[in-house]
Amino acid sequence: MLNRIRRVLLLAGAVIFMAHCFGGSALATRYAGEPFSLGLGARALGRGGAYVAAPGDAASNFWNPAALAGITSSHLIAMHAETFGSLINHDVVAYAWPGREGSRFALGVMLYYLGGGGVAVTALDSLTNRPYVLETRDHADYLAGVSLARRAGASWSWGITGKFIYRNIVSESAYGLGLDAAVRWQPTSMVSVGVKAADFTGTYLSYNTGTTETIMPHLTWGGQLDYPYRAWIFTCAAEAETFFENRRGGSQVYAGSVSADFHLGLEAGYRNLFFGRFGSDVGHFTAGAGVRLWRWDLDLAFLDHEKLDNSYRVSLGYRF
């Protein structure tokens, strides 16, 4: 047990060291990866986004690809949301496949979209010297991901996700490639731990204007405790999202260039059919509910925000 804990700590330390090195790059751009941080699945979001240690399903393509190694049947999930006063559409679809019987490998794919319209392109009136709206244009961020996971023993699994990014903002566009890596450890049926290093090599965006941006690495680590009681199962999850880009006041806590945001979640499930959820997503209240009917999973989530409009997430899953 102690040797396994040491392995987790050594891995986390190595990822932090790599992220710190990339974080010092002159090309690094703070918040460049924020459009891809809104999550996948109303179940995860209803519990505050604390999902890095959760058991595998298709949403694990986003939260922790290592968890895909634990799936026993194919799973499809789709989510839609209109955020920030319906100004932005957020749509994601993901699929997970457990591989052949007896295989240690699992595969997953994900398509992620965040965008909308209404970006005003202005020009200057030569007579009045005042700006006017010339036209309105759309903006969008797209991400396509392919995940591979493998079991590495009775309690360990690892996973990677290769990502292709396309960004279109008015007259500018960019392409990028990135890589996420993750591990999951489940020493008992009640306890699990997850660590994900997102963009751990640095994800580079190259614009048609000749400029570049780098999405800096960040580390998400946390745990989950499941407690069964009669027909119920209660879940408590907590995780920290650690950044190395000098966010300071932009995060909940910081020390120098390192900062962290926290996600907390509670879930109660009755007979694995009905679910209720509460959470805290970077200090913002979340809630959700879900129902499982035959092979279908329908989940709803509410996300509160005191400065931006409240938002809702709806996701539908199907287990083959």
N, C-alpha and C positions, 0 to 999 in steps of 0.2 A: 504493500500500500504506500509506504513512504517513498519507494523508488518511483512509483507512478506519479505521485504528487510532485516529486523533483522534476520529472520529465515535463509536466505541465508548466512549472515555474521557469524552467530553462527555455522552453519554447516561447513563452510569453516574453521573457527577457530578450531573446534573440530578435523577435519581431519588433519589440520596442526599440532596440538598438538600430535595426535597419530603418524603421520609420523615422527615427530621429535624424539619421544620416540623410535620408531623402528630404526630410523636412527643412534642411538647411539649404537646399538647392535654390539658386537664384531664380530658376524658372518656375518654382512652386507658386501656386495661386490660391490664396485663402478662399474657402467656400466654393471652389470650382466644381466640387462634386455634390453640392447640395441638391440639385434637381433629382439625384438618384438616391436620396435618403428617406423618401416618404413611405417606404415599406411595401409589403405585399401580404394581403389576407386580413380580413376583418377580425379573425380570431386573434392574431398576434397584436393588431393595433388596439383592440379592445382591452387588452391587458398591458397597455403602456409600451408596446414594442419590445417587451422583455421575452425574447424568443430564441436567443442564440443557443440555449441549451435544450430546447424543446425536441421531442421526438420527430422523426422525419415525416414530411409530407411534401407536396409540390411547392409549398411556400418556402421550404428550406433552400431552394435555389437562390433566394435572396438572403435569408437570415444566416444560414450555416450549411454550406453544401455537404459537409461531413455527415450531417444527419440523414442524408439521402440513403446512406448505406444501411439504415435500419428499416427501410420500407419493405413491406411484404407483397404489395400489389401496386399496380400503376395508379397514379392519381393526377387529376387535372383540376386546376383552379383558375378562376377568372375574377377580377375585381374591377369595379368602376367607382370613381368618386369625382365630385365637382367641388373643388377646394377654393378657399379665399373668396367667398361670395360668388361662386360659380364662374370665376374668371379663368380658372385653369382646370382642364380635364386631366385626370390621372387614371390610366387604364393599364392593367397588367394581366398577362396570361402566362401560366407556367405548367409544365408537365414533368412528371417523375416516373422513371421506369426502373424496376428492381433488377433487371437482367434475368438470365436463365436460372432455373432452379439449381441451387447449390453454388451459384456464383457469389463471390465476395464483392463484386462491383455493382454500382448503380449509376444511372445516367439521368440528367435533367436538362431541360431547356426553358428559357424565359424570354419573353418579349415585354418591354417596359416602355411606356409612353407618358410624357408629361408635356402639355402644351395648351395653346389657346390662340385667340385672336385679339384684336383691339390694340395692337401696338401702333401708336400714331407716328407717322413719318412727317416731319414738319419742314417747311421752307420759309424763307424770309421774303415778305412782300416788299418789292423795291420802292413802292410809293409811300407806304405807311411805316416801313421799317419795323413791322410787327410780324411775328411768326404766325403761320396758319397751317392747318392740317392738310397735307398734300394727299395722303392716302393712309389706310390702315393695313397692317400686315400681320401675318401669323408668326408664332414662334413655337418651337418644339424641341424636345430632347428625346432621343430614342436610344434604347439599349437592348442589344441582343446578347444573351448569355448562354453558354453551354457548360454544364457541370459534370464532373466525374467524381465519384465517391468510392471508397473501398474500406471494408472492415479489416482491421489490423489486430484481430484477437477477439476475445469474448466481450470486452468492454470498451475497446477503442475503435475509432474510425477517423479517417481523414478525407478531405475533399478539396477540390479546386474548381474555380469558375473562370473561364476565359470570357472576356467581355469586349464587344465591339460597340462603339458609341458614335452616334451622328447627332450633331447639334445644328439647328437652323434658327438664326435670330435675325429677322428682317432681311438684310442683304448679305449677311455673313453666315458662313457655314464652317463646320469643323468635323474632323474625323479623329477617332482615338481608339486605342487598344489598351486593355488592362487585365489584371489578374488578381483574383481573391484566393486566399488559402485559409483552411480552417481545420480544426480538430474537435472531436466530441468524445467525452469520457463518461461512461455510465457504470460506476463501480457496484451499484445495487439497483434494484428495480424502482427504488424511491428517489434516488439521487442522481443527477446528471450535471455535467459541467461542459461548457462550450467556449471556444476561443476562435475568433475570426479576424484575420488580418486583411482588410479591404484595401485594394489598390496597392498591395505591399511592395510592388516594384516601381510604383509611381505610374499613373495612367496619363499618357501624354495626348493632348488635343492639339491638332494642327489646323489652323484656320486658313481659309482661302485668301486672307489678307497678308499671309506670310508670318503672322504672329503665332505664338504657341502658349499653351497653359499646361500646368501639371496638376492633376488631382493627387493630393498628397496622401500617403498611407495613414490609416487610422485603425485602431485595435478595439474590438468589442469582446468583452469577456464577462461571463456570468454563470449562474447556476440555477437549478430548478429542483424543488422538493415536491414530490407527489405523495399524498397521504390518503389511502383508501379507507373508507368507513362505511360498512354495510353497502347500500346501493349507491353511495356517493364516492366521488374522488375529488379531493381538494388539492389545488396546485398553487404554490407560491414561487415566484420567479423574480430575480433581480439581476441587473447587469450594468456595467459601466462602459460607455463609449469614449475612448481616449484619443485625443487629437494631438498633433505635434506641429501645429501651424500658428502658434502665438495668437489664439483666439481671445484670450483673456476674458473680458466682460461678456463675450459672446457665448461663454459656457458657464455651467453652474459653479464649477471650481476650477482654479488654475494655479500653476506654479511655474513661473517663467514662461517658456514657450509651450509647455504641456498643459492641457486642459481636459476636463472630463464632464460628460453629461450622464445622467442616471435614468434608468428605466425600471419601474417596479410593476408587478402584475399579480393579481389574484384571480383564480378561476375555480368555479364549483360546477361539477358535472354530475348529473343524475342518470344512472344506468347507461351512461355513454350515449344518451339521446338528447338531453336538454342541458344547456350551459348558460351560466351567468358570469360576467367578468367585470373587474374594475382594475384601474391602474393609474400610474403617473408617468407621463411621457415628458421628460425634461421639465418636471414640475407642473405640467398641465394635466388636468383630470381627464381620464378616459373611462369609457364603459362600453359594454357590449353584451350580446346574447347570440346564441346559436342553437340550431336544431339539426339533428341527423335523422334523415328519413330514408330507409333502405340504403342505397349507395350514395345518396345526395347529402351534402353539407351546405346549409345556408347560414351565413353569419353576418351580423350587423355590428357596427362600431360607431361610437360617438366620441369626437375629439374636441375638447374645450380649449379655447384660446382667448385670453382677455384682450389682446391687441389686434388679432386678426379674427375674422368670422369663424364661428364654430363650423366643423365639417363632419360629414358622415361617410362611412365606407360600407359598401355592400360587396360581399364575395360569395361565389357559388363554386362548390367543389363536387367532383364525381370520382368515386373509387371503382376501378374496373375489376 
